[in-house]
Amino acid sequence: MNIADSLRLASGLEKLGATKTEHIAEADIAVLNTCVVRQSAEDRAYGWLNRVGELKRNTKPDLTVGLMGCLVGVKGNKKIANAFPDIDVFLPPSDPQPLLNLVEQQHAVKKSEIDVVGRRHALQDGELLLPADECGTTFVSYVPVVYGCSHACTFCIIPFRRGIERSRPINQIVAECRSLAQQGVKEITLLGQIVDRYGYDLPGESNLALLLEKVHDIAGLERIRFLTSHPNYLDDVLLRTVAELPKICDHIEVPVQSGNNEVLENMRRGYTVEQYSKLIERIRMFMPNGSISCDVIVGFPGETDSQFEDTCDLLLEHKFDKVHIAKYSPRPGTVSARRMADDVPAKTKESRRKTLDDIQASVLSDINRQLLGKKVEVLVEGYQRDRWRGRTRTNKLVFFEDDSEWAGNLVDVEINWAGPWFMVGKLAPPS
């Protein structure tokens, strides 16, 4: 979501006459887009603000400093404003307008008022122009469809910082996707904290399955993904749509967070391990060759060794294609931070994270070895370390060597090496 928000901010700044620089010493505007899901990310944000504040005070007094995202939140952050007085403008998540208004006043190339209003209306109506350095080189992009979240898991800061759930109008989303496809984007990921709840707050029959059908009809678009799903809302209508529409990648991200029912109840997730396991069975019924990713939190307050072992058993049973593992860190304002002691030692959390990582490395090695000697379709995203890099429809990372230009193309690659985190192959001969 932050990648998508940054893209929209960059697009808006370029419309006002700004150009991108890789070096802050050359910049007139510097913006930090923040995440506070984990304490480590928040700590890095404070470090950046200290460094840029020193730069502004000692070297670049005219530098416009913006702070964006969850550290600001939808209600602002007076503590941050008092602690870092060098910040000129605060931008809530997914809202670039406060900075665009300031830049228009201070830095933008002077335009007529009609032109400025016209550009803003075009942006609001769904037109999204990629920043200049990404035009022709960006083939994978992200489009938010649901902002915020109203589910309120006990550990999650998102509802407090990104606000309640708000779905975007379907025509606006489709227009934005069409605009990206016309600029060469081949794959779009539709985003929501609980993406399956798209349309629940809109009048009429809007839902994610209908949205996927509309986006599927866009010419030039080759692949569609969506994330993140929630076990309570990922229904058979949506799974059938994924199975039937060829552009939709057969890959589902559906967090479990824990393999123990008591921990899930304390997290206020709203399902049991048994219900989650039945969902995995249904996903595989609709997508027998698809892949499934999940999220897991280790070291949640009160998690015992036995409860953690239940999570290990769950991963071994279902053999996920990817597991995003996070060590619990209390976020101020959340239920778990207010009512539950953070009583799992840091060393235990790290040990549990490593255990799950080792389990997943073994599971993935077995899964990926099954692709040895087989052809997979890869969307080539770019060149990295003398090799082309891309992903399969099931979201597996693949590298291959070739002297021709392949960026942005769909190619068949024959896999000749498979590890747990990526695979290597060679271009398959035309069939």
MIRO-978205 format. One line per field, with one value per residue (C-alpha): residue number from 1; residue in three letters; x, y, z. Coordinates in nm, 3 decimals. Example, Ala and Ser with C-alpha at 12.3 -4.5 7.8 and 13.67 -1.06 7.14 Angstrom:
BEGIN
resi 1  2
resn ALA  SER
px 1.230  1.367
py -0.450  -0.106
pz 0.780  0.714
//
This chain:
BEGIN
resi 1  2  3  4  5  6  7  8  9  10  11  12  13  14  15  16  17  18  19  20  21  22  23  24  25  26  27  28  29  30  31  32  33  34  35  36  37  38  39  40  41  42  43  44  45  46  47  48  49  50  51  52  53  54  55  56  57  58  59  60  61  62  63  64  65  66  67  68  69  70  71  72  73  74  75  76  77  78  79  80  81  82  83  84  85  86  87  88  89  90  91  92  93  94  95  96  97  98  99  100  101  102  103  104  105  106  107  108  109  110  111  112  113  114  115  116  117  118  119  120  121  122  123  124  125  126  127  128  129  130  131  132  133  134  135  136  137  138  139  140  141  142  143  144  145  146  147  148  149  150  151  152  153  154  155  156  157  158  159  160  161  162  163  164  165  166  167  168  169  170  171  172  173  174  175  176  177  178  179  180  181  182  183  184  185  186  187  188  189  190  191  192  193  194  195  196  197  198  199  200  201  202  203  204  205  206  207  208  209  210  211  212  213  214  215  216  217  218  219  220  221  222  223  224  225  226  227  228  229  230  231  232  233  234  235  236  237  238  239  240  241  242  243  244  245  246  247  248  249  250  251  252  253  254  255  256  257  258  259  260  261  262  263  264  265  266  267  268  269  270  271  272  273  274  275  276  277  278  279  280  281  282  283  284  285  286  287  288  289  290  291  292  293  294  295  296  297  298  299  300  301  302  303  304  305  306  307  308  309  310  311  312  313  314  315  316  317  318  319  320  321  322  323  324  325  326  327  328  329  330  331  332  333  334  335  336  337  338  339  340  341  342  343  344  345  346  347  348  349  350  351  352  353  354  355  356  357  358  359  360  361  362  363  364  365  366  367  368  369  370  371  372  373  374  375  376  377  378  379  380  381  382  383  384  385  386  387  388  389  390  391  392  393  394  395  396  397  398  399  400  401  402  403  404  405  406  407  408  409  410  411  412  413  414  415  416  417  418  419  420  421  422  423  424  425  426  427  428  429  430  431
resn MET  ASN  ILE  ALA  ASP  SER  LEU  ARG  LEU  ALA  SER  GLY  LEU  GLU  LYS  LEU  GLY  ALA  THR  LYS  THR  GLU  HIS  ILE  ALA  GLU  ALA  ASP  ILE  ALA  VAL  LEU  ASN  THR  CYS  VAL  VAL  ARG  GLN  SER  ALA  GLU  ASP  ARG  ALA  TYR  GLY  TRP  LEU  ASN  ARG  VAL  GLY  GLU  LEU  LYS  ARG  ASN  THR  LYS  PRO  ASP  LEU  THR  VAL  GLY  LEU  MET  GLY  CYS  LEU  VAL  GLY  VAL  LYS  GLY  ASN  LYS  LYS  ILE  ALA  ASN  ALA  PHE  PRO  ASP  ILE  ASP  VAL  PHE  LEU  PRO  PRO  SER  ASP  PRO  GLN  PRO  LEU  LEU  ASN  LEU  VAL  GLU  GLN  GLN  HIS  ALA  VAL  LYS  LYS  SER  GLU  ILE  ASP  VAL  VAL  GLY  ARG  ARG  HIS  ALA  LEU  GLN  ASP  GLY  GLU  LEU  LEU  LEU  PRO  ALA  ASP  GLU  CYS  GLY  THR  THR  PHE  VAL  SER  TYR  VAL  PRO  VAL  VAL  TYR  GLY  CYS  SER  HIS  ALA  CYS  THR  PHE  CYS  ILE  ILE  PRO  PHE  ARG  ARG  GLY  ILE  GLU  ARG  SER  ARG  PRO  ILE  ASN  GLN  ILE  VAL  ALA  GLU  CYS  ARG  SER  LEU  ALA  GLN  GLN  GLY  VAL  LYS  GLU  ILE  THR  LEU  LEU  GLY  GLN  ILE  VAL  ASP  ARG  TYR  GLY  TYR  ASP  LEU  PRO  GLY  GLU  SER  ASN  LEU  ALA  LEU  LEU  LEU  GLU  LYS  VAL  HIS  ASP  ILE  ALA  GLY  LEU  GLU  ARG  ILE  ARG  PHE  LEU  THR  SER  HIS  PRO  ASN  TYR  LEU  ASP  ASP  VAL  LEU  LEU  ARG  THR  VAL  ALA  GLU  LEU  PRO  LYS  ILE  CYS  ASP  HIS  ILE  GLU  VAL  PRO  VAL  GLN  SER  GLY  ASN  ASN  GLU  VAL  LEU  GLU  ASN  MET  ARG  ARG  GLY  TYR  THR  VAL  GLU  GLN  TYR  SER  LYS  LEU  ILE  GLU  ARG  ILE  ARG  MET  PHE  MET  PRO  ASN  GLY  SER  ILE  SER  CYS  ASP  VAL  ILE  VAL  GLY  PHE  PRO  GLY  GLU  THR  ASP  SER  GLN  PHE  GLU  ASP  THR  CYS  ASP  LEU  LEU  LEU  GLU  HIS  LYS  PHE  ASP  LYS  VAL  HIS  ILE  ALA  LYS  TYR  SER  PRO  ARG  PRO  GLY  THR  VAL  SER  ALA  ARG  ARG  MET  ALA  ASP  ASP  VAL  PRO  ALA  LYS  THR  LYS  GLU  SER  ARG  ARG  LYS  THR  LEU  ASP  ASP  ILE  GLN  ALA  SER  VAL  LEU  SER  ASP  ILE  ASN  ARG  GLN  LEU  LEU  GLY  LYS  LYS  VAL  GLU  VAL  LEU  VAL  GLU  GLY  TYR  GLN  ARG  ASP  ARG  TRP  ARG  GLY  ARG  THR  ARG  THR  ASN  LYS  LEU  VAL  PHE  PHE  GLU  ASP  ASP  SER  GLU  TRP  ALA  GLY  ASN  LEU  VAL  ASP  VAL  GLU  ILE  ASN  TRP  ALA  GLY  PRO  TRP  PHE  MET  VAL  GLY  LYS  LEU  ALA  PRO  PRO  SER
px 0.000  0.284  0.438  0.106  0.076  0.431  0.362  0.059  0.253  0.538  0.288  0.121  0.454  0.563  0.233  0.332  0.671  0.896  1.153  1.298  1.651  1.826  2.028  1.872  2.147  2.003  1.640  1.400  1.144  1.207  0.925  0.931  0.642  0.617  0.499  0.443  0.325  0.649  0.861  1.172  1.009  0.904  1.256  1.403  1.160  1.281  1.639  1.560  1.377  1.675  1.915  1.702  1.630  2.003  2.050  1.778  1.910  2.276  2.286  1.950  1.721  1.481  1.428  1.059  1.024  0.712  0.608  0.351  0.173  0.093  0.329  0.106  -0.223  -0.567  -0.596  -0.249  0.031  0.100  0.379  0.572  0.509  0.649  0.945  1.045  0.978  1.164  0.873  0.684  0.383  0.206  0.029  -0.219  -0.199  -0.304  -0.354  -0.086  -0.290  -0.141  0.206  0.078  -0.097  0.219  0.444  0.202  0.250  0.626  0.804  0.589  0.642  0.383  0.077  -0.259  -0.524  -0.728  -0.441  -0.384  -0.753  -0.772  -0.476  -0.622  -0.960  -0.792  -0.604  -0.922  -1.112  -0.872  -0.593  -0.258  0.055  0.362  0.661  0.901  1.169  0.913  0.746  0.842  1.033  0.754  0.558  0.411  0.203  -0.035  -0.384  -0.558  -0.923  -1.002  -0.850  -0.831  -0.972  -1.258  -1.172  -0.953  -0.742  -0.596  -0.237  -0.300  -0.234  -0.379  -0.736  -0.594  -0.355  -0.534  -0.889  -1.207  -1.269  -1.350  -1.397  -1.315  -1.579  -1.543  -1.529  -1.240  -1.040  -1.102  -1.002  -0.678  -0.597  -0.669  -0.442  -0.158  -0.207  -0.189  0.149  0.291  0.203  0.136  0.047  -0.166  -0.220  -0.544  -0.482  -0.679  -0.606  -0.893  -0.929  -1.214  -1.434  -1.417  -1.761  -1.914  -1.959  -2.077  -2.438  -2.554  -2.381  -2.016  -1.778  -1.427  -1.541  -1.724  -1.427  -1.194  -1.423  -1.415  -1.036  -0.997  -1.153  -0.881  -0.679  -0.302  -0.321  -0.176  -0.199  -0.410  -0.341  -0.510  -0.411  -0.454  -0.742  -0.902  -1.028  -1.374  -1.440  -1.266  -1.577  -1.645  -1.779  -1.441  -1.248  -1.458  -1.384  -1.011  -1.033  -1.234  -1.070  -0.735  -0.568  -0.610  -0.303  -0.365  -0.204  -0.384  -0.244  -0.452  -0.292  -0.337  -0.122  -0.122  -0.189  -0.346  -0.713  -0.652  -0.394  -0.629  -0.904  -0.669  -0.577  -0.949  -0.910  -1.263  -1.192  -1.049  -0.761  -1.016  -1.207  -0.884  -0.778  -1.111  -1.058  -0.716  -0.883  -1.142  -0.872  -0.687  -1.008  -1.059  -0.684  -0.517  -0.201  -0.210  -0.004  -0.097  0.092  0.019  0.131  0.236  0.314  0.544  0.573  0.221  0.148  0.105  0.213  0.350  0.595  0.306  0.100  0.396  0.435  0.076  0.184  0.478  0.240  0.006  0.287  0.407  0.052  -0.048  0.293  0.248  0.436  0.543  0.514  0.566  0.696  0.682  0.797  0.527  0.593  0.332  0.187  0.064  -0.313  -0.388  -0.581  -0.285  -0.057  -0.312  -0.433  -0.171  0.180  0.453  0.582  0.762  1.137  1.303  1.541  1.247  1.073  1.384  1.429  1.069  1.106  1.414  1.241  0.955  1.202  1.386  1.059  0.958  1.297  1.256  0.894  0.974  1.274  1.045  0.775  1.012  1.206  0.887  0.929  1.274  1.272  0.930  0.830  0.684  0.545  0.743  0.665  1.009  1.030  1.391  1.762  1.952  2.311  2.356  2.032  1.672  1.432  1.061  0.779  0.555  0.176  0.212  0.442  0.768  1.088  1.278  1.611  1.747  2.031  1.992  2.143  1.813  1.580  1.299  1.178  0.799  0.753  0.587  0.832  0.848  1.143  1.258  1.367  1.708  1.783  1.541  1.611  1.371  1.356  1.405  1.463  1.696  1.626  1.678  1.451  1.239  1.240  0.919  0.663
py 0.000  0.240  0.168  0.264  0.579  0.687  0.633  0.861  1.128  1.115  1.139  1.441  1.616  1.567  1.714  2.027  2.050  1.854  1.598  1.309  1.300  1.008  1.233  1.427  1.688  1.792  1.788  2.076  1.833  1.525  1.297  0.993  0.750  0.553  0.217  0.148  -0.212  -0.307  -0.109  -0.152  0.036  0.318  0.341  0.373  0.656  0.846  0.799  0.943  1.241  1.318  1.306  1.515  1.764  1.815  1.855  2.120  2.315  2.309  2.288  2.322  2.562  2.583  2.206  2.115  1.808  1.593  1.305  1.064  0.746  0.558  0.755  1.053  0.864  0.988  1.212  1.367  1.322  1.613  1.427  1.386  1.749  1.865  1.626  1.708  2.079  2.063  1.879  2.123  1.914  1.603  1.369  1.108  0.762  0.762  1.140  1.332  1.653  1.845  1.831  1.897  2.209  2.330  2.256  2.434  2.743  2.718  2.523  2.437  2.570  2.847  2.738  2.894  2.816  2.633  2.395  2.317  2.248  2.034  1.820  1.767  1.665  1.421  1.261  1.230  1.074  0.783  0.898  0.803  0.898  0.703  0.915  0.985  0.744  0.461  0.510  0.219  0.043  -0.037  -0.347  -0.433  -0.182  -0.156  -0.008  0.044  -0.057  -0.046  0.208  0.151  -0.137  -0.186  -0.535  -0.431  -0.735  -0.682  -0.650  -0.427  -0.054  -0.013  0.089  0.359  0.499  0.438  0.484  0.288  0.079  0.282  0.127  0.329  0.357  0.074  0.305  0.502  0.185  0.053  0.388  0.388  0.030  0.115  0.420  0.206  -0.060  0.208  0.310  -0.042  -0.197  -0.568  -0.680  -0.501  -0.598  -0.475  -0.378  -0.371  -0.445  -0.692  -0.685  -0.941  -0.682  -0.453  -0.304  -0.397  -0.026  0.072  0.078  -0.187  -0.511  -0.402  -0.672  -0.794  -1.064  -0.805  -0.569  -0.846  -0.912  -0.543  -0.516  -0.845  -0.680  -0.411  -0.444  -0.481  -0.609  -0.959  -1.044  -0.949  -1.021  -0.911  -0.898  -0.934  -1.176  -1.267  -1.618  -1.486  -1.315  -1.528  -1.700  -1.949  -1.680  -1.508  -1.835  -1.941  -1.605  -1.657  -2.008  -1.905  -1.578  -1.649  -1.316  -1.361  -1.528  -1.848  -1.720  -1.637  -1.454  -1.536  -1.478  -1.729  -1.551  -1.852  -2.224  -2.224  -2.141  -1.971  -1.739  -1.669  -1.579  -1.346  -1.188  -1.146  -1.300  -1.441  -1.797  -2.123  -2.335  -2.590  -2.327  -2.198  -2.551  -2.608  -2.283  -2.404  -2.721  -2.514  -2.292  -2.600  -2.747  -2.436  -2.391  -2.735  -2.591  -2.261  -2.130  -2.003  -1.758  -1.668  -1.442  -1.563  -1.371  -1.535  -1.431  -1.293  -1.217  -1.537  -1.768  -2.084  -2.332  -2.574  -2.311  -2.226  -2.595  -2.586  -2.320  -2.535  -2.826  -2.608  -2.500  -2.857  -2.976  -2.718  -2.656  -2.292  -2.146  -1.847  -1.749  -1.390  -1.424  -1.133  -1.109  -0.949  -0.593  -0.396  -0.098  0.192  0.218  -0.140  -0.375  -0.608  -0.321  -0.190  -0.517  -0.786  -0.814  -0.850  -1.150  -1.356  -1.274  -1.124  -1.421  -1.661  -1.462  -1.473  -1.845  -1.911  -1.696  -1.891  -2.223  -2.128  -1.995  -2.329  -2.521  -2.305  -2.341  -2.719  -2.704  -2.468  -2.669  -2.969  -2.767  -2.593  -2.910  -3.043  -2.778  -2.898  -2.967  -2.804  -2.486  -2.193  -1.865  -1.568  -1.197  -1.037  -0.737  -0.631  -0.710  -0.791  -0.910  -1.005  -1.203  -1.139  -1.149  -1.221  -1.405  -1.695  -1.680  -1.844  -1.560  -1.755  -1.566  -1.690  -1.583  -1.664  -1.548  -1.424  -1.146  -1.027  -0.764  -0.928  -0.664  -0.650  -0.972  -1.299  -1.582  -1.956  -2.061  -2.418  -2.460  -2.625  -2.518  -2.476  -2.343  -2.242  -1.871  -1.856  -2.068  -2.046  -2.160  -2.104  -1.978  -2.263  -2.316  -2.210  -2.489
pz 0.000  0.077  -0.264  -0.425  -0.211  -0.298  -0.669  -0.651  -0.465  -0.718  -1.004  -0.845  -0.785  -1.145  -1.263  -1.070  -1.238  -1.002  -1.115  -0.919  -0.781  -0.616  -0.384  -0.099  -0.121  -0.460  -0.348  -0.288  -0.145  0.069  0.180  0.407  0.368  0.691  0.823  1.192  1.182  1.359  1.602  1.388  1.099  1.332  1.475  1.124  1.055  1.362  1.248  0.903  1.055  1.278  0.982  0.748  1.025  1.078  0.702  0.687  0.985  0.885  0.504  0.327  0.516  0.217  0.200  0.222  0.447  0.434  0.657  0.514  0.611  0.928  1.153  1.076  1.081  0.980  1.286  1.277  1.529  1.765  1.944  1.617  1.524  1.858  1.850  1.489  1.422  1.089  0.925  0.702  0.607  0.733  0.491  0.615  0.454  0.087  0.079  -0.115  -0.133  0.165  0.010  -0.343  -0.216  -0.041  -0.340  -0.570  -0.355  -0.296  -0.569  -0.870  -1.217  -1.251  -1.446  -1.507  -1.250  -1.514  -1.592  -1.225  -1.162  -1.476  -1.370  -1.026  -1.164  -1.405  -1.114  -0.911  -1.202  -1.224  -1.454  -1.305  -1.496  -1.395  -1.283  -1.569  -1.447  -1.436  -1.774  -1.998  -1.718  -1.471  -1.566  -1.224  -1.032  -0.736  -0.714  -0.377  -0.383  -0.009  0.227  0.602  0.802  1.049  1.170  1.467  1.550  1.896  1.768  1.466  1.446  1.095  1.195  1.421  1.160  0.827  0.949  0.892  0.583  0.270  -0.075  -0.386  -0.662  -0.913  -1.217  -1.062  -1.000  -1.351  -1.503  -1.304  -1.408  -1.772  -1.749  -1.613  -1.882  -2.152  -2.007  -2.040  -1.704  -1.755  -1.402  -1.142  -0.780  -0.624  -0.261  0.058  0.421  0.382  0.005  0.003  0.175  -0.125  -0.188  0.149  0.223  -0.128  -0.245  -0.490  -0.582  -0.584  -0.466  -0.540  -0.783  -0.994  -0.979  -1.097  -1.394  -1.491  -1.460  -1.650  -1.958  -1.983  -2.304  -2.262  -1.906  -1.875  -1.506  -1.203  -0.837  -0.515  -0.149  0.141  0.199  0.532  0.613  0.707  0.373  0.110  -0.026  -0.306  -0.540  -0.532  -0.561  -0.860  -1.027  -0.973  -1.119  -1.427  -1.540  -1.711  -1.632  -1.257  -1.112  -0.919  -0.601  -0.274  0.027  0.336  0.679  0.958  1.224  1.461  1.457  1.803  1.874  2.208  2.053  1.760  2.006  2.194  1.861  1.787  1.444  1.425  1.307  1.436  1.308  1.190  0.987  0.838  0.738  0.562  0.372  0.254  0.128  -0.065  -0.218  -0.341  -0.478  -0.695  -0.767  -0.768  -0.926  -0.742  -0.453  -0.109  0.111  0.471  0.756  1.101  1.419  1.673  2.036  2.076  2.444  2.639  2.355  2.515  2.367  2.311  2.129  1.910  1.826  1.697  1.449  1.340  1.286  1.079  0.845  0.805  0.734  0.473  0.311  0.214  -0.081  0.126  0.491  0.606  0.962  1.208  1.566  1.780  1.889  2.089  1.902  2.117  2.134  2.033  2.260  2.303  2.406  2.658  2.808  2.748  2.882  2.619  2.814  2.548  2.568  2.262  2.234  2.234  1.962  1.747  1.810  1.708  1.397  1.295  1.358  1.126  0.871  0.874  0.838  0.547  0.376  0.384  0.265  -0.020  -0.131  -0.173  -0.352  -0.591  -0.674  -0.831  -1.103  -1.212  -1.585  -1.628  -1.810  -1.619  -1.749  -1.621  -1.645  -1.678  -1.445  -1.497  -1.502  -1.183  -1.139  -1.505  -1.512  -1.604  -1.309  -1.303  -1.131  -1.219  -1.200  -0.859  -0.749  -0.746  -0.824  -1.132  -1.286  -1.632  -1.855  -2.212  -2.423  -2.575  -2.429  -2.231  -1.985  -1.975  -2.171  -2.079  -2.148  -2.086  -1.872  -1.815  -1.453  -1.403  -1.043  -0.754  -0.407  -0.131  -0.215  -0.593  -0.903  -1.204  -1.557  -1.927  -2.198  -2.328  -2.706  -2.884  -2.887
//
